[in-house]
Structure formats: structure tokens, C-alpha cells
Amino acid sequence: MDTRVSVFLTLLLLCFVPTPSSSSSRSLSKTVRCNKNDYKALMKIKAELQPYNMGSWIPNTDCCDWYAVECDSTTNRIVTLSIFQANISGQIPEAVGDLPYLNYIMFHHITNLTGTIPSTLTNLKHLTMLRLSNTNLSGPIPSFLSQIPSLEFLELSYNQFSGSIPSSLSSLPNLTVLHLDRNSLIGTIPESFGKFKQPSFSLYLSHNQLSGEIPKSLGDVDFNTIDLSRNMLQGDASMLFKANGSTEGIDLSRNHMLEFDLSKVEFAKNLQSLDISHNKIYGSIPETITGLDLQGLNVSYNQLCGKIPQGGKVQNFDSYSFYHNKCLCGSPLAACT
């Protein structure tokens, strides 16, 4: 073959052979979704936490494929950070606030997670759900949480938070569920908690050291569920009962000092669970209780009198649900005389 022809054919073949660099760059651009700024923030988080379940957080790989995070399918921005039962010793990294598209954060069941809630969370304008539970976070509940107006669900239960409840939390316009239960909170329930904006609001404040009277303003809220049990609250709680409300659950148990006439309250038709045990509640049990689809009932250890209403689901509950009252009688207790 002529030398010139041979050289020409060789050059022609080379034109159809892609170089390694161009091939790999095209492949990288097609497969890597992770935003570079989100990647940097996640690497900072990893450097501070280093838990055992972050083995997939490998440098220079697509962070959208990493464990405990999720990317939005349209924007490819990190929208979920969910870390639980992890072998972590440390604090919540401030770099969490450098993931601006987060709408869900969970640090759950991490007993060696300590410190306070970082103020950088106020950078997260899309955050709808914040769950920091079953950890050893401590200090006061920060009032700056009210600066995250997108919040719909806030759970800070099973921690070591202390001090009083910030009244500013009631200004969160989209909040529908608030869990502050099982901490060491003191003081009174804020009067402003009667101003939550969303209908069918759920409030959990149990297992704290709250004291004083329940604000009358709470009667203005149509609670879906309200749990004020195992505190040191006193006085009247009748404002929580509304015939035209949609309340499904009320738990006032083990406050020991709540005192009102039960015979004068009106039950919401949706009420399914009622626990007022271990208080000083008096009067009789209203007959309207027989019309409720009750799944839970406990009125024991009060000062109730009269015949237990017969019918509906009331007799599905054993004597322990009515035990230790002043003069209750009738099934499931002894017959009235």
C-alpha cells in the first residue's frame, strides 16, 4: 500500500476514537446530579459527625445517591436529611443550615447527640418538618424557631430541654403539630398558645414540669389532639371540651390538681380517647359519653359521683378506668344502691 494512503487511513480511524478525557467528562455530566454547594455542605456535616452509617458518603461521588439524604427529582437539590440510630458523639453541625432546599430534617434516637439547636436552621426557608427526638439535646428551646415560617411539624420530644416554652412558637403560620413532650420544661403554658393559626392543631406537652393554670385562650383552638399529662397544672381545664369541635384525643392525666365539674362539659362527637385520671375532677359523667366511638377511657382517681352511663362503648372498659372515685357506681363498678 502506498505510504500516503496508509497515513491517511490511520488518521481517518483516529477521528472516530473518543479520547478518554472526553468520554469520562460526558459520562460524569450525565450521572452526577448533586449540586456542588450541597456537596460541600454534606462533606462538612460528615467531618463533624463521622457516624458509622455514612460509609456511602464517599468524596467525589454523587451525593444524591448517599444514605440518609434525598435529592429533589427536578432541582437535584438536597431536600431530606434523615439520620437515626447512628453512632454519633457531637452536636448538630451548623452546616445543616447550608442546605437551603431542605424540607425535612430528622435526628432521631441518637443518645450521644448533645448541645443545642443551631441558629443556622433559620436559613432554611423551605423547611416543613423538623424532628429532633430521643437525643440528649439540652438548653432552652430557642425562640428563633419562630423565624422558620414554613414549619408544619415540630418535634423536640425525648430530650433534655429546660426553661420555659417560647411564646413565639404560636406565630408559626403553618404549624399543625407541636411535640415538646418528655423534656424538663418549667413555667406556664404561654397564653399565646390560644392563637395557633391552623385548624385541627395537635399539641403534646406531657412529661414536663409545667405549672400554673391552663390558659383560657386554649379554648379558642380546635385541637385535634391535646396532651398535657404528667405535669403540675392546676385549676380549670373545661375550656378544652367543645361540642362543635373536632377533638379526637384529650389527655390531662396525672396533673393531680386539675379541678372542674365534668358534668358540665360537652364532648366533641369525634372524641375517641379521654384520660383525665389522677386529678380532682368532680361531678358526674355526662350521658352523652355513650354516643362516642371511644378507643380509650380513664376517669380513675378523681372525685366523680353518680351512676356510670350505660351503653355505647363505655362498658368496654374495665373497673380500673373508673376506680378510686368519690361515689361512682354501676357497671363495670358495683351496682348503685
C-alpha positions in Angstrom: 0.0 0.0 0.0 1.1 3.5 -0.8 2.6 5.2 2.3 0.4 8.3 1.8 -2.7 6.1 1.7 -1.7 4.3 4.8 -1.2 7.5 6.8 -4.5 8.8 5.5 -6.4 5.7 6.7 -4.7 5.9 10.1 -5.7 9.5 10.6 -9.2 8.7 9.5 -9.6 6.0 12.1 -8.3 8.2 14.9 -11.1 10.7 14.2 -13.6 8.1 15.3 -11.9 7.0 18.5 -13.0 9.2 21.5 -10.3 10.3 23.9 -10.6 9.0 27.5 -11.0 12.5 28.9 -13.9 13.5 26.6 -15.7 10.1 27.3 -15.4 10.4 31.1 -16.5 14.0 31.2 -19.6 13.3 29.2 -20.4 10.3 31.5 -19.8 12.4 34.6 -22.1 15.2 33.4 -24.9 12.6 32.8 -24.7 10.7 36.1 -23.8 13.3 38.7 -26.9 15.1 39.9 -25.6 16.5 43.2 -25.3 20.3 43.5 -21.7 21.3 44.2 -22.8 23.6 47.1 -24.9 20.9 48.7 -21.9 18.5 48.3 -19.7 20.9 50.2 -22.2 21.3 53.0 -22.6 17.5 53.3 -18.9 17.0 53.5 -18.7 19.5 56.4 -21.5 17.6 58.1 -19.7 14.3 57.6 -16.5 15.7 59.0 -18.2 16.8 62.2 -20.4 13.6 62.7 -18.5 10.7 61.2 -21.2 8.1 62.2 -21.0 4.5 61.2 -23.9 4.8 58.7 -22.2 7.5 56.5 -20.0 5.0 54.7 -21.7 5.8 51.4 -20.7 9.5 51.8 -17.6 9.0 49.6 -15.8 12.0 48.3 -16.2 12.9 44.6 -19.3 10.7 44.2 -22.9 11.7 43.5 -24.3 12.8 46.9 -27.9 12.2 45.6 -27.1 8.5 45.9 -25.8 8.8 49.5 -27.5 7.2 52.5 -29.7 9.4 54.7 -30.3 12.1 52.1 -32.7 12.6 49.2 -32.5 14.9 46.2 -35.5 16.5 44.5 -36.0 14.9 41.2 -36.5 18.2 39.4 -33.9 20.5 41.0 -31.4 17.9 42.2 -31.1 19.8 45.4 -30.9 18.0 48.8 -34.4 18.1 50.4 -34.1 15.5 53.1 -31.6 14.8 55.8 -32.6 11.8 57.9 -30.2 10.4 60.5 -31.3 7.9 63.1 -29.9 5.3 65.5 -26.4 6.5 64.5 -23.2 6.1 66.4 -22.7 9.9 66.8 -20.9 11.8 69.5 -21.2 15.5 69.0 -23.6 18.3 68.1 -25.8 19.1 65.2 -23.5 20.7 62.7 -24.1 24.3 61.8 -23.5 23.3 58.1 -27.1 21.8 58.1 -28.1 25.4 57.5 -26.1 25.4 54.3 -28.6 23.1 52.6 -31.1 25.8 51.6 -33.6 23.5 49.9 -34.1 21.1 52.9 -37.7 20.5 53.7 -37.2 17.6 56.2 -34.6 17.1 58.9 -34.5 14.2 61.3 -32.0 13.4 64.1 -33.7 10.6 66.0 -32.6 8.1 68.6 -29.0 9.3 68.9 -28.3 9.3 72.6 -24.8 10.9 72.3 -26.1 13.9 70.2 -25.7 16.8 72.6 -25.6 20.6 72.6 -28.2 23.0 71.4 -30.2 23.6 68.2 -28.0 25.7 65.8 -29.4 29.1 64.8 -28.3 28.4 61.2 -31.6 26.5 60.8 -33.3 29.8 60.3 -31.6 29.8 56.8 -33.9 27.0 55.7 -36.9 28.8 54.2 -38.4 25.6 52.8 -38.2 23.5 56.0 -41.6 22.0 56.8 -40.7 19.2 59.2 -38.1 19.3 62.0 -37.7 16.2 64.1 -35.0 16.2 66.9 -36.1 13.4 69.2 -34.7 10.8 71.5 -31.4 12.6 71.8 -29.5 14.5 74.6 -30.0 18.0 73.2 -30.3 20.4 76.0 -30.6 24.1 76.9 -33.7 26.3 76.3 -35.9 25.8 73.3 -34.8 28.6 71.1 -37.2 31.3 70.2 -35.6 31.7 66.8 -37.5 28.6 65.6 -40.4 31.0 65.1 -38.3 32.5 62.2 -38.9 29.4 60.1 -42.5 30.2 58.9 -42.6 27.2 56.6 -42.6 24.8 59.6 -45.6 22.5 59.7 -44.4 19.8 62.1 -42.0 20.4 65.0 -40.9 17.6 67.3 -38.4 18.1 70.1 -39.6 15.3 72.4 -37.5 12.9 74.5 -34.6 15.4 75.1 -33.2 17.4 77.9 -34.6 20.8 77.0 -35.2 23.1 80.0 -36.5 26.5 80.8 -39.8 27.9 79.7 -41.7 27.5 76.4 -41.2 30.3 73.9 -44.5 32.1 73.4 -43.3 33.0 69.9 -43.9 29.4 68.6 -47.6 30.3 68.2 -46.7 32.8 65.5 -45.7 30.0 63.1 -48.4 30.3 60.5 -48.3 26.8 59.1 -47.6 24.7 62.2 -50.1 21.8 62.7 -48.2 19.6 65.1 -46.0 20.6 68.1 -44.3 18.0 70.2 -42.4 19.3 73.3 -43.2 16.3 75.5 -40.7 14.4 77.7 -38.3 17.2 78.5 -37.6 19.3 81.6 -39.7 22.3 80.7 -40.9 24.6 83.5 -43.2 27.6 83.9 -46.7 28.1 82.5 -48.2 27.3 79.1 -48.0 30.5 77.1 -51.2 32.5 76.7 -50.3 32.9 73.1 -50.9 29.1 72.5 -54.5 30.0 72.0 -53.5 31.7 68.8 -52.3 28.9 66.6 -53.4 29.5 63.1 -54.1 26.1 61.6 -57.3 24.2 62.2 -57.2 20.8 64.0 -53.9 21.6 65.7 -52.2 18.9 67.8 -50.2 19.8 70.9 -48.1 17.5 73.1 -46.6 18.9 76.3 -46.7 15.8 78.5 -44.0 14.6 80.9 -42.6 18.0 81.8 -42.7 20.2 84.9 -45.2 22.8 83.7 -47.3 24.5 86.4 -50.0 27.1 86.9 -53.4 27.2 85.2 -54.2 26.2 81.7 -54.7 29.5 79.7 -58.4 30.1 78.9 -57.2 31.1 75.4 -56.7 27.4 74.6 -60.4 27.2 74.4 -60.2 29.1 71.1 -58.2 26.4 69.4 -59.9 23.4 67.8 -57.3 20.8 68.9 -57.1 17.5 67.0 -55.2 16.1 70.0 -54.0 17.8 73.2 -51.8 16.0 75.7 -51.0 17.9 78.9 -50.5 14.9 81.1 -47.9 14.4 83.8 -47.2 18.0 84.6 -48.2 20.1 87.7 -51.0 22.0 86.1 -54.0 23.1 88.2 -57.4 24.6 88.1 -60.0 24.5 85.3 -59.5 22.6 82.0 -63.1 22.5 80.9 -62.4 25.0 78.1 -60.8 22.2 76.1 -64.1 20.4 75.7 -66.3 21.7 72.8 -69.4 20.0 71.4 -68.9 21.5 68.0 -65.1 20.8 67.9 -63.2 18.1 66.1 -61.0 16.9 69.0 -60.2 13.3 68.9 -57.9 12.9 71.9 -57.6 14.7 75.3 -55.1 13.6 78.0 -55.0 15.6 81.2 -53.9 12.7 83.5 -51.6 12.9 86.5 -51.5 16.6 87.0 -53.2 15.9 90.4 -54.5 19.4 90.7 -56.9 19.9 87.8 -60.4 20.6 89.2 -63.6 21.2 87.3 -67.2 19.9 87.0 -67.2 17.1 84.4 -71.0 17.0 84.3 -71.0 20.5 82.6 -68.6 19.7 79.7 -69.7 18.8 76.2 -67.9 16.2 74.3 -66.9 16.6 70.6 -68.6 13.9 68.5 -65.1 12.9 67.2 -63.7 12.2 70.7 -62.0 8.8 70.7 -59.6 9.0 73.6 -60.1 10.6 77.0 -57.8 10.3 80.1 -58.5 12.7 83.0 -57.2 10.3 85.7 -55.3 11.3 88.8 -56.8 14.8 89.3 -59.5 16.4 91.5 -62.3 16.5 88.8 -65.8 16.2 90.3 -69.4 16.0 89.2 -70.8 13.1 87.2 -70.0 11.5 83.8 -72.3 13.0 81.1 -74.7 10.6 79.4 -73.5 11.9 76.0 -70.4 9.8 76.5 -72.3 6.7 75.3 -72.6 8.2 71.9 -68.8 8.4 71.4 -66.7 5.9 69.4 -64.3 5.5 72.4 -61.0 3.7 71.9 -59.6 4.8 75.3 -61.1 6.0 78.5 -59.8 6.6 82.0 -61.5 8.8 84.7 -60.0 7.0 87.7 -58.6 8.7 90.8 -60.9 11.7 90.8 -63.9 12.9 92.9 -66.6 11.8 90.5 -70.1 10.7 91.7 -73.3 9.2 90.3 -74.1 6.3 88.0 -71.8 5.4 85.2 -73.7 5.9 81.9 -74.7 2.6 80.4 -74.4 1.9 76.7 -72.3 2.6 73.7 -68.7 1.6 74.4 -68.5 2.7 78.0 -68.8 -0.8 79.4 -65.9 -2.0 77.1 -63.6 -0.6 79.7 -62.9 -2.4 83.0 -63.2 -1.2 86.5 -59.7 0.3 86.6 -60.9 3.0 84.2 -63.3 4.2 86.9 -61.5 3.1 90.1 -60.9 5.4 93.1 -63.6 8.0 92.7 -65.8 9.5 95.4 -69.0 7.7 94.7 -69.3 6.3 91.2 -71.4 3.2 90.8 -72.9 1.0 88.1 -71.2 -1.4 85.6 -68.3 -2.0 85.5 -68.2 -1.0 89.2 -70.6 -2.2 91.8 -74.3 -1.6 91.3 -75.8 1.6 92.6 -77.8 1.4 95.8 
